[in-house]
Amino acid sequence: QDLTEKKGNIFQIPPYFAYIAKSFSVLEGIGLSNDPKYSIINECLPYVSKRLLTDKSERTGGALSTFIFGPQKNDIEKRIIDYDRVEQLISGFGDYTTSAAGESLGLEKSRVDLVNDLADQ
């Protein structure tokens, strides 16, 4: 409180962030009421995986690097690829391509074929 009195409120959450957090909590609550194992994070993973793997911005590249290598991403001598995270990322991307391939419904395509088709686009 002393810091707040001296410096003012230096930590502020933007209003849009509070609305987004509230929206996610409401969606999570609705999902959990129908399925006790529901997780909004797992539902968002396919989209996040697609963004991390296809967005060419420097910011996204940094996020991808952090996701794969963890906090030691900048220490080339000590960083180690987290294979579980890479597998999670690829699986999420595969789930995204499967759900995004609405035109492929009814066709007997494997997940690998769907990923390759999306990569060719």
Buried (B, 14 or more C-beta within 10 A) or exposed (E): EEEEEEEEEEEEEEEEEEEEEEEEEEBBEEBEEEEEEBEBEEEEBBBBBBBBBEEEEEEBEEBBBBBBBEEEBEEEEEBEEBEEBEEBBEBBBBBBBBEBBEEBEEEEBEEEBBBEBBEEE
